[in-house]
């Protein structure tokens, strides 16, 4: 999770050259956007006719009402999602997700508005469903293929943008390395610019500093630069303001990268408070539609799983009751979403029920284990009742594993960012667990590693990432040698 640049890596800059290989796309993003729109509309129209033909239906003038409604809904949805903006510098899944959301919104609008013209539309429902499904697949696939094609030509030097960085700082070096390591973005790094003398610059950046800031501004005025990244410390507010004023006399795209981005921000996003822009530094990824989607995932999966494991759970409950005294279900207080205490269910696997200020972790050959307790813990069967917690909304299928309150209070004092793992609901399985980090944490370093994986999960969350973790949990097995 360290954002610092390796001092052994030299930052190399390409000399600025006239942008003769950029191609038509570089200077005509709006034209490129128009091409995307035309391709989308063409594909949707062709698939509408093809789906009707497959079911032997002839499209008449009135049946075109449905297509017309869909086209309108698709364009409105696309504008709302910003589907046709430039996706250079963004990950492919983000672009594909935007296309998927656009199409789903257009389907919803089409069905809603089409209801009022149901008598006029002769296209049979199976043909409409085939059209919806095939269009979804094709709209995603052609974008994926186009994206790969653009990556390839950008790596060859075509369709590229020229960039410079103002500020030979640690942050500036990070930006430079990211540009160099992601050639598919089609952004060429053309040098660092800083007003400091060479001897005051970090060693690994000296060869990449090509001049002072005034020289950088002059380059931009001559249209020799497409992107300018300002990577000066926030303490240089007046200097940044002066540079921005000078950049207003250029046509370059200018980006200010505050040095607080050197820290481990969690789902940072801009928020509007009245007419003031505020940056959310630590936030949850589950906002709006994402929250609904995550909850839908949890309810569907937990319901299906509980139906499948209901008989085994009854058998385990009977075994727990017959082999030791005490309740079948162990209820323990743990931290949930936003650090609020929740009650988590487990099959009792120990003769004691620690739930106070001091909770001792289970160790190998722990004397507190019941006759079947060790088996239940090694196979994770003791955690099956937590699917009920998921249905209740206290937990998720995938997320950071919840720790006992006593352990939270211990580790939050010694591990930076520990409590950030509670920006999402705790999970039955998680990114740390499928990477072997579960069971006893006899050293602080083991807990640090677990927290790093938990925060990485929150950074990278998507439905596809959740599905990947679920599959890894299933195929890697539930048995773990570190669980006692």
C-alpha positions as CSV (number, residue, x, y, z in Angstrom):
1,X,0.0,0.0,0.0
2,X,3.1,2.2,-0.1
3,X,2.9,5.0,-2.7
4,X,6.5,6.0,-2.6
5,X,8.7,5.8,-5.7
6,X,11.6,3.3,-5.6
7,X,14.7,5.5,-5.5
8,X,16.5,3.0,-7.7
9,X,14.1,3.6,-10.6
10,X,15.2,6.5,-12.8
11,X,12.4,8.5,-14.4
12,X,13.0,8.9,-18.1
13,X,11.3,11.5,-20.2
14,X,10.8,11.5,-24.0
15,X,11.7,14.8,-25.7
16,X,8.8,16.8,-26.9
17,X,8.1,16.3,-30.6
18,X,5.5,17.7,-32.9
19,X,2.3,15.6,-32.5
20,X,2.2,14.4,-36.1
21,X,1.2,10.8,-35.2
22,X,-1.8,11.6,-33.0
23,X,-4.3,10.9,-35.7
24,X,-7.7,12.4,-36.3
25,X,-8.9,11.0,-32.9
26,X,-6.6,13.2,-30.8
27,X,-8.0,16.5,-32.0
28,X,-11.6,15.5,-32.6
29,X,-12.9,13.8,-29.5
30,X,-16.4,15.1,-30.2
31,X,-16.2,13.4,-33.7
32,X,-15.0,10.2,-32.0
33,X,-18.0,10.4,-29.7
34,X,-20.3,10.8,-32.6
35,X,-18.8,7.7,-34.2
36,X,-19.5,5.7,-31.0
37,X,-23.1,7.0,-31.0
38,X,-23.7,6.0,-34.6
39,X,-22.2,2.5,-34.1
40,X,-24.4,2.0,-31.0
41,X,-27.5,3.1,-32.8
42,X,-26.7,1.0,-35.8
43,X,-26.1,-2.2,-33.7
44,X,-29.3,-1.7,-31.7
45,X,-31.3,-1.2,-34.9
46,X,-29.8,-4.1,-36.7
47,X,-30.4,-6.4,-33.7
48,X,-34.0,-5.3,-33.5
49,X,-34.7,-6.3,-37.0
50,X,-32.7,-9.5,-36.7
51,X,-34.5,-10.5,-33.5
52,X,-37.9,-10.0,-35.2
53,X,-36.8,-11.8,-38.3
54,X,-35.6,-14.8,-36.2
55,X,-39.2,-15.2,-34.9
56,X,-40.6,-14.6,-38.4
57,X,-42.1,-11.2,-37.6
58,X,-42.2,-8.5,-40.2
59,X,-41.4,-5.0,-38.9
60,X,-44.1,-2.5,-39.9
61,X,-44.2,1.2,-39.3
62,X,-46.1,0.9,-36.0
63,X,-43.6,-1.7,-34.6
64,X,-40.8,0.9,-35.1
65,X,-42.4,2.8,-32.2
66,X,-40.6,0.5,-29.8
67,X,-37.2,1.1,-31.5
68,X,-37.8,4.8,-31.6
69,X,-38.6,4.9,-27.8
70,X,-35.5,2.8,-27.1
71,X,-33.3,5.1,-29.1
72,X,-34.5,8.1,-27.2
73,X,-34.2,6.4,-23.8
74,X,-30.7,5.1,-24.7
75,X,-29.5,8.6,-25.6
76,X,-31.0,10.2,-22.5
77,X,-29.4,7.5,-20.3
78,X,-26.1,7.8,-22.1
79,X,-26.0,11.5,-21.3
80,X,-26.8,10.9,-17.7
81,X,-24.1,8.2,-17.3
82,X,-21.7,10.2,-19.5
83,X,-21.1,7.2,-21.7
84,X,-19.7,9.1,-24.6
85,X,-17.0,11.1,-22.7
86,X,-13.4,10.3,-23.1
87,X,-12.4,7.1,-21.2
88,X,-8.7,7.6,-21.6
89,X,-7.1,7.2,-18.2
90,X,-10.0,5.1,-16.9
91,X,-10.1,1.4,-16.4
92,X,-11.9,-0.8,-18.9
93,X,-14.4,-2.2,-16.4
94,X,-15.5,1.4,-15.6
95,X,-16.3,2.0,-19.2
96,X,-18.1,-1.3,-19.7
97,X,-20.1,-0.8,-16.5
98,X,-21.2,2.6,-17.8
99,X,-22.4,0.9,-21.0
100,X,-24.2,-1.8,-19.1
101,X,-26.0,0.7,-16.8
102,X,-27.0,2.8,-19.9
103,X,-28.5,-0.1,-21.6
104,X,-30.4,-1.3,-18.5
105,X,-31.8,2.1,-17.9
106,X,-32.9,2.3,-21.6
107,X,-34.6,-1.1,-21.3
108,X,-36.5,0.1,-18.2
109,X,-37.5,3.3,-20.0
110,X,-38.5,1.4,-23.1
111,X,-40.7,-1.1,-21.2
112,X,-42.3,1.8,-19.2
113,X,-43.1,3.9,-22.2
114,X,-43.9,1.0,-24.5
115,X,-46.7,-0.1,-22.2
116,X,-48.8,2.8,-23.6
117,X,-48.3,1.5,-27.2
118,X,-48.8,-2.2,-26.5
119,X,-51.7,-2.5,-29.0
120,X,-49.7,-1.0,-31.9
121,X,-46.5,-3.0,-31.4
122,X,-46.7,-6.3,-33.1
123,X,-43.2,-7.6,-32.2
124,X,-43.6,-10.7,-30.0
125,X,-42.3,-10.6,-26.5
126,X,-39.7,-13.4,-27.2
127,X,-38.2,-11.3,-30.0
128,X,-38.1,-8.2,-27.7
129,X,-36.3,-10.3,-25.0
130,X,-33.8,-11.6,-27.6
131,X,-33.2,-8.0,-28.8
132,X,-32.6,-6.8,-25.2
133,X,-30.2,-9.7,-24.4
134,X,-28.3,-9.6,-27.7
135,X,-27.9,-5.9,-27.7
136,X,-26.5,-6.0,-24.1
137,X,-23.8,-8.5,-25.1
138,X,-22.9,-6.8,-28.4
139,X,-22.7,-3.3,-26.9
140,X,-20.3,-4.6,-24.2
141,X,-18.3,-6.7,-26.6
142,X,-17.7,-4.2,-29.3
143,X,-16.5,-1.7,-26.7
144,X,-14.1,-4.2,-25.2
145,X,-12.7,-5.0,-28.7
146,X,-12.4,-1.4,-29.6
147,X,-10.7,-0.7,-26.3
148,X,-8.1,-3.4,-26.9
149,X,-7.5,-2.0,-30.4
150,X,-7.0,1.5,-29.1
151,X,-4.6,0.1,-26.4
152,X,-2.5,-1.6,-29.2
153,X,-2.2,1.5,-31.4
154,X,-1.5,3.7,-28.4
155,X,1.4,1.5,-27.4
156,X,2.8,1.8,-30.9
157,X,2.8,5.6,-30.5
158,X,-0.4,6.5,-32.4
159,X,-3.4,8.3,-30.9
160,X,-1.2,9.6,-28.1
161,X,-1.2,12.7,-25.9
162,X,1.9,14.6,-24.7
163,X,2.2,15.4,-21.0
164,X,4.5,17.2,-18.7
165,X,4.6,17.4,-14.9
166,X,5.3,20.6,-13.0
167,X,6.9,19.8,-9.7
168,X,9.8,17.4,-9.2
169,X,8.2,16.0,-6.0
170,X,7.5,12.5,-4.8
171,X,4.0,12.9,-6.1
172,X,5.2,14.1,-9.4
173,X,7.5,11.1,-9.7
174,X,4.6,8.8,-8.9
175,X,2.5,10.4,-11.7
176,X,5.4,10.0,-14.1
177,X,5.9,6.3,-13.3
178,X,2.2,5.6,-13.6
179,X,2.2,7.3,-17.1
180,X,5.2,5.2,-18.1
181,X,3.9,2.0,-16.8
182,X,0.5,2.3,-18.5
183,X,1.4,2.7,-22.1
184,X,-2.1,1.7,-23.2
185,X,-3.4,5.1,-22.0
186,X,-1.6,6.7,-24.9
187,X,0.0,9.4,-22.7
188,X,3.6,10.2,-23.4
189,X,5.6,11.6,-20.5
190,X,7.7,14.5,-21.8
191,X,9.5,15.6,-18.7
192,X,9.4,17.2,-15.3
193,X,9.7,21.0,-14.8
194,X,10.8,22.6,-11.6
195,X,12.3,26.0,-10.5
196,X,14.8,24.5,-8.0
197,X,18.5,24.1,-8.7
198,X,19.7,20.6,-9.7
199,X,21.5,19.9,-6.5
200,X,18.2,20.5,-4.5
201,X,16.3,17.8,-6.5
202,X,16.0,14.2,-5.6
203,X,18.6,12.0,-7.3
204,X,16.2,9.8,-9.2
205,X,14.5,12.9,-10.7
206,X,17.5,15.0,-11.9
207,X,17.7,13.4,-15.3
208,X,14.0,14.0,-16.0
209,X,13.9,17.7,-15.1
210,X,14.2,19.5,-18.4
211,X,13.7,23.1,-17.4
212,X,12.0,25.6,-15.2
213,X,8.3,26.2,-14.9
214,X,8.4,29.2,-17.2
215,X,9.8,26.9,-20.0
216,X,6.9,24.5,-19.4
217,X,4.3,27.3,-19.8
218,X,5.9,28.5,-23.0
219,X,5.8,24.9,-24.4
220,X,2.1,24.8,-23.6
221,X,1.5,28.2,-25.3
222,X,3.2,26.7,-28.5
223,X,0.7,23.8,-28.4
224,X,3.5,21.3,-27.7
225,X,1.7,19.9,-24.7
226,X,-1.7,18.2,-24.3
227,X,-1.7,17.5,-20.5
228,X,-0.1,19.5,-17.7
229,X,0.0,17.8,-14.2
230,X,0.8,20.2,-11.4
231,X,2.3,18.2,-8.5
232,X,3.3,20.9,-6.1
233,X,2.7,20.7,-2.3
234,X,-0.4,22.3,-1.0
235,X,1.7,24.7,1.0
236,X,2.6,26.3,-2.4
237,X,-0.9,27.7,-2.8
238,X,0.2,31.0,-4.2
239,X,2.6,29.4,-6.7
240,X,-0.1,27.0,-7.9
241,X,-2.5,29.9,-8.4
242,X,0.1,31.8,-10.4
243,X,0.7,28.7,-12.6
244,X,-3.0,28.2,-13.2
245,X,-3.4,31.8,-14.3
246,X,-0.5,31.3,-16.8
247,X,-2.0,28.0,-18.0
248,X,-5.3,29.8,-18.8
249,X,-3.4,31.3,-21.8
250,X,-2.9,27.8,-23.2
251,X,-5.1,25.1,-24.7
252,X,-3.6,22.3,-22.6
253,X,-5.7,20.2,-20.2
254,X,-4.5,21.1,-16.7
255,X,-4.7,18.8,-13.7
256,X,-3.8,19.8,-10.1
257,X,-2.8,16.8,-8.0
258,X,-2.7,17.8,-4.3
259,X,0.0,16.0,-2.2
260,X,-2.6,14.6,0.1
261,X,-3.2,12.0,-2.6
262,X,0.1,10.5,-1.4
263,X,-2.0,9.1,1.5
264,X,-4.2,6.0,1.4
265,X,-7.5,7.6,0.4
266,X,-10.5,5.4,0.6
267,X,-13.0,5.9,-2.2
268,X,-12.2,9.6,-2.4
269,X,-14.8,11.6,-4.3
270,X,-15.9,15.2,-4.7
271,X,-19.0,16.3,-2.9
272,X,-20.9,19.6,-3.3
273,X,-21.9,21.4,-0.1
274,X,-24.0,24.3,-1.4
275,X,-21.7,26.0,-3.9
276,X,-18.5,24.7,-2.1
277,X,-16.6,21.6,-3.4
278,X,-15.4,19.2,-0.7
279,X,-13.2,16.1,-1.2
280,X,-14.4,13.1,0.6
281,X,-11.1,11.5,1.8
282,X,-12.4,8.3,3.6
283,X,-15.7,7.1,2.2
284,X,-17.6,3.9,1.4
285,X,-18.0,2.5,-2.1
286,X,-21.6,1.6,-1.4
287,X,-23.5,4.8,-2.4
288,X,-26.8,4.9,-4.3
289,X,-27.1,2.2,-6.9
290,X,-24.0,0.4,-5.6
291,X,-25.6,0.0,-2.2
292,X,-28.8,-1.4,-3.7
293,X,-26.8,-3.8,-5.9
294,X,-24.7,-5.0,-3.0
295,X,-27.8,-5.7,-0.9
296,X,-29.5,-7.5,-3.8
297,X,-26.4,-9.7,-4.1
298,X,-26.4,-10.5,-0.4
299,X,-30.1,-11.3,-0.2
300,X,-30.1,-13.5,-3.3
301,X,-27.0,-15.5,-2.4
302,X,-27.7,-15.9,1.3
303,X,-31.3,-17.1,0.6
304,X,-30.0,-19.7,-1.9
305,X,-27.2,-20.8,0.4
306,X,-29.5,-21.1,3.4
307,X,-31.8,-23.3,1.5
308,X,-28.9,-25.6,0.5
309,X,-27.3,-25.8,4.0
310,X,-30.5,-25.9,6.1
311,X,-30.2,-29.7,6.7
312,X,-26.4,-29.7,7.4
313,X,-27.0,-26.8,9.8
314,X,-29.6,-28.9,11.7
315,X,-27.1,-31.8,11.9
316,X,-24.3,-29.5,13.2
317,X,-26.7,-28.0,15.8
318,X,-27.6,-31.4,17.1
319,X,-23.9,-32.4,17.2
320,X,-23.0,-29.3,19.2
321,X,-25.8,-29.9,21.7
322,X,-25.0,-33.6,22.2
323,X,-21.2,-33.2,22.6
324,X,-21.0,-30.3,25.1
325,X,-23.1,-28.3,27.5
326,X,-24.3,-24.8,26.6
327,X,-26.2,-23.1,23.8
328,X,-25.9,-24.2,20.2
329,X,-25.4,-20.7,18.9
330,X,-22.7,-18.5,20.2
331,X,-23.6,-14.8,20.0
332,X,-20.7,-12.3,20.0
333,X,-20.6,-8.5,19.8
334,X,-18.5,-7.3,16.9
335,X,-18.1,-4.1,15.0
336,X,-20.2,-3.7,11.9
337,X,-20.8,-1.0,9.4
338,X,-19.5,2.4,10.6
339,X,-18.1,0.8,13.7
340,X,-21.5,0.1,15.2
341,X,-21.8,-3.0,17.4
342,X,-23.7,-5.9,15.9
343,X,-24.5,-9.4,17.2
344,X,-22.8,-12.1,15.1
345,X,-23.9,-15.8,15.2
346,X,-21.7,-18.8,15.2
347,X,-22.1,-22.4,16.1
348,X,-20.5,-22.7,19.6
349,X,-17.1,-24.4,19.3
350,X,-15.7,-23.7,22.7
351,X,-16.6,-24.4,26.3
352,X,-16.3,-20.7,27.2
353,X,-18.0,-17.8,25.6
354,X,-15.6,-14.8,25.7
355,X,-17.5,-11.7,24.9
356,X,-16.1,-9.1,27.2
357,X,-13.2,-6.6,27.4
358,X,-10.6,-9.4,27.0
359,X,-11.1,-12.1,24.3
360,X,-8.3,-14.7,23.8
361,X,-7.9,-15.9,20.3
362,X,-8.1,-19.7,19.6
363,X,-4.6,-21.3,19.4
364,X,-3.4,-24.7,18.3
365,X,-4.7,-27.5,20.6
366,X,-6.7,-25.0,22.6
367,X,-8.1,-26.6,25.7
368,X,-11.3,-24.6,25.4
369,X,-12.3,-26.4,22.2
370,X,-15.3,-28.8,22.4
371,X,-15.0,-32.3,21.0
372,X,-16.1,-31.1,17.5
373,X,-15.1,-27.5,18.0
374,X,-11.7,-27.8,16.3
375,X,-13.3,-29.5,13.3
376,X,-16.0,-26.9,13.0
377,X,-13.4,-24.1,13.1
378,X,-10.9,-25.6,10.6
379,X,-13.7,-26.2,8.1
380,X,-15.5,-22.9,8.8
381,X,-18.7,-24.7,9.5
382,X,-19.0,-22.8,12.7
383,X,-19.7,-19.7,10.6
384,X,-22.7,-21.0,8.7
385,X,-25.2,-19.2,11.0
386,X,-23.8,-15.9,9.8
387,X,-25.8,-16.3,6.6
388,X,-28.7,-15.3,8.8
389,X,-26.8,-12.2,9.8
390,X,-26.5,-11.4,6.1
391,X,-30.3,-11.7,5.6
392,X,-30.7,-9.4,8.6
393,X,-28.6,-6.8,6.9
394,X,-25.8,-6.9,9.6
395,X,-23.2,-8.6,7.4
396,X,-22.5,-9.2,3.7
397,X,-21.4,-12.4,1.9
398,X,-18.1,-10.7,1.0
399,X,-16.3,-8.1,3.1
400,X,-13.7,-7.7,5.8
401,X,-14.1,-10.4,8.5
402,X,-15.5,-9.0,11.8
403,X,-13.3,-9.2,14.8
404,X,-14.3,-9.2,18.4
405,X,-14.8,-5.8,20.0
406,X,-11.9,-6.4,22.3
407,X,-9.6,-7.1,19.4
408,X,-10.8,-4.0,17.5
409,X,-10.0,-1.8,20.5
410,X,-6.6,-3.3,20.7
411,X,-5.6,-3.1,17.1
412,X,-7.1,0.3,16.3
413,X,-4.4,1.8,18.6
414,X,-1.4,0.3,16.9
415,X,-2.4,-0.2,13.2
416,X,-3.0,3.0,11.1
417,X,-6.2,2.9,9.2
418,X,-7.5,-0.2,11.0
419,X,-11.0,1.3,11.6
420,X,-11.4,2.1,7.8
421,X,-12.3,-1.5,7.2
422,X,-15.6,-0.7,8.9
423,X,-16.6,1.6,6.1
424,X,-18.4,-1.5,4.7
425,X,-20.3,-4.3,6.2
426,X,-18.3,-7.2,7.5
427,X,-18.3,-10.4,5.4
428,X,-18.5,-14.2,5.8
429,X,-15.5,-14.4,3.4
430,X,-13.2,-11.7,2.2
431,X,-10.2,-10.8,0.1
432,X,-7.8,-11.4,3.0
433,X,-9.3,-14.8,3.8
434,X,-9.0,-16.2,0.2
435,X,-5.3,-15.1,0.3
436,X,-4.6,-17.2,3.3
437,X,-4.9,-14.6,6.0
438,X,-7.3,-16.1,8.5
439,X,-7.2,-17.7,11.8
440,X,-4.8,-16.8,14.7
441,X,-3.0,-13.5,14.4
442,X,-0.2,-14.1,16.9
443,X,1.9,-11.2,15.5
444,X,0.9,-7.6,14.7
445,X,2.3,-8.0,11.2
446,X,-0.2,-10.7,10.4
447,X,-3.0,-8.3,11.3
448,X,-1.4,-5.5,9.3
449,X,-1.4,-7.7,6.3
450,X,-5.0,-8.6,6.8
451,X,-6.0,-5.0,7.1
452,X,-4.1,-4.1,3.9
453,X,-6.1,-6.7,2.0
454,X,-9.3,-5.5,3.5
455,X,-8.6,-1.9,2.5
456,X,-7.5,-3.1,-1.0
457,X,-10.9,-4.8,-1.3
458,X,-12.8,-1.6,-0.4
459,X,-10.7,0.3,-3.0
460,X,-11.4,-2.2,-5.7
461,X,-14.9,-3.2,-4.9
462,X,-17.2,-4.3,-7.7
463,X,-19.8,-7.1,-8.2
464,X,-17.3,-8.9,-10.3
465,X,-14.7,-8.7,-7.6
466,X,-17.2,-10.1,-5.1
467,X,-18.0,-13.0,-7.5
468,X,-14.3,-13.7,-7.9
469,X,-13.8,-13.9,-4.1
470,X,-16.9,-16.2,-3.8
471,X,-15.5,-18.6,-6.4
472,X,-12.0,-18.5,-4.8
473,X,-13.7,-19.4,-1.5
474,X,-15.5,-22.3,-3.0
475,X,-12.6,-23.7,-5.1
476,X,-9.9,-23.1,-2.6
477,X,-11.9,-24.9,0.0
478,X,-13.1,-23.9,3.4
479,X,-10.5,-25.8,5.3
480,X,-7.6,-23.7,6.6
481,X,-4.6,-25.0,8.6
482,X,-4.4,-21.6,10.4
483,X,-7.9,-21.9,11.9
484,X,-7.9,-23.5,15.3
